[in-house]
Amino acid sequence: SSSPVGEYVIKMGEGSVTNQYLCLVDGVLTITPAELTVTVADASRDEGKENPEFVLSYEGFKNGETESVLTAKPVVSTTATADSPAGVYDITVSGGSAENYVFKYVGGKLTVNAVIQDVVDLMSVDKAYDVYDVYGKLIMKNAKSLLGLRKGIYVVNGRKVIVK
């Protein structure tokens, strides 16, 4: 059960058979690689932050083996960067290898959460910003503050702002 992947000859002996016309033919036992499933856990983070360290889990190791038998560890990637807007992004896994395993990869999802910035941080005092409603309609041009806006959700400098 602990032999590596490969082909092994199965020898037959005559045993107690005395028939002179007996023809013995060797057989072949083929041990194929076991399937190892590598899954990346779903993750989340806030906008403007770096991606978290992604967590892999393995299912299918044989004979008490562990990650130590991997000749190349799987690599995790996503298109999301620190500058990516809020949304859900695929996390993919690829590139692992091991002598006695074939790999099956199960991807995950990275959720980038929207962050509502404090208006003080969002609006620089030496600049003016256009303020839009959530439908893209211009509400204020060259605004230096949000005073006078009704309660609601607005877009300022590409960021969602809630006025309470």
Number of C-alpha atoms within 10 A of each C-alpha: 6 7 9 12 14 11 11 12 10 11 10 10 10 10 6 6 8 8 8 6 6 9 7 10 9 9 11 10 10 11 14 13 15 15 15 20 16 20 20 21 15 15 18 15 17 16 20 16 13 13 17 10 8 16 11 16 11 15 12 15 16 14 9 7 10 12 12 9 14 15 11 12 14 18 13 18 12 15 10 19 13 13 10 15 17 16 12 14 17 15 21 18 20 16 11 18 16 16 12 19 21 14 19 15 17 16 18 19 16 21 19 23 16 15 15 12 13 10 14 9 8 16 18 12 10 6 10 14 19 15 24 20 16 13 8 10 11 13 13 16 11 10 15 15 17 16 8 6 14 9 9 11 15 23 20 19 14 13 15 18 23 14 13 8
